[in-house]
Amino acid sequence: MKSAESVAGRERKAPGTESVILFVVAKQMFAIAADDVQEIRSTDSLAGGANEIGGAQVAKVRHTILRNRRTYYVVNGAVHFGLLATRPSLVLILRQRRVAVLVDRIERMAEIPAVHDLPLAFAGTERHWYRGLAYIDDRVIPVVDPAGFLTGEELRHLDRASALPAVEQAESAVHQ
C-alpha cells in the first residue's frame, strides 16, 4: 500500500508546479493531481473486500469497496474512457470523492508547470472528464478531473442501487 502523499513527498516541487501521478489505462496515459489521490492499492489487496452492485444502471461501476468506514464506487477506467477492456492491477482511491478508479499501472510521478485549457475539439462528455492538458516529456497528456468520473445523476443511481445508509448519502452530498 502506498500513500500518494508519501510518493509525492519524495520529489522536490519547483515553485508554481503541480505534482501529478501518471497512470495508464489500455495503453493510454493520463495524469491526475497527486493531491486528488488518497491511496493507491493493488486490486489483489481488495479481493474479498469488494461488494457487487446489482442493477446499478451505470456500466462503468460494478463494485463498491469500504475504506475507513466510507463506501467508494469502483469505476472501471477503460469503460469510463471508452477504451479496450483490460485487466487493471491497481485502484486509485480518490480524496474528497466516493470514487476509486481501476487502472492498469502507474507510470511515475511528475511535476507539471501548468494545466492548459482543453481545445474546442473536446466538445462532448470528455470536456467533463478532464481539467485540461499537460505537456510532459514531449507528450501531451490529458489531466483528469476527479469530479468527472461520476456525475451527480450517476451517484444517485448508484446510491439507490447499493442502498447506502441515509447518513452516508447525506455526508457524501456535502462533498460533491
Buried (B, 14 or more C-beta within 10 A) or exposed (E): EEEBBEBBEEBEEEEEBBBBBBBBBBEBBBBBBBBBBBBBBEBEEBEEEBBEBEEBEBEBBBBBBEBEEBBBBBBBBBBBBEBEEBEBEBBBBBBEBBBBBBBBEBBEBBBBEEBBEBEEEBEEEBEEBBBBBBEBEEEEBBBBBBBBBBBEEBBEBBBEBBEBEEEBBEEBEEEE
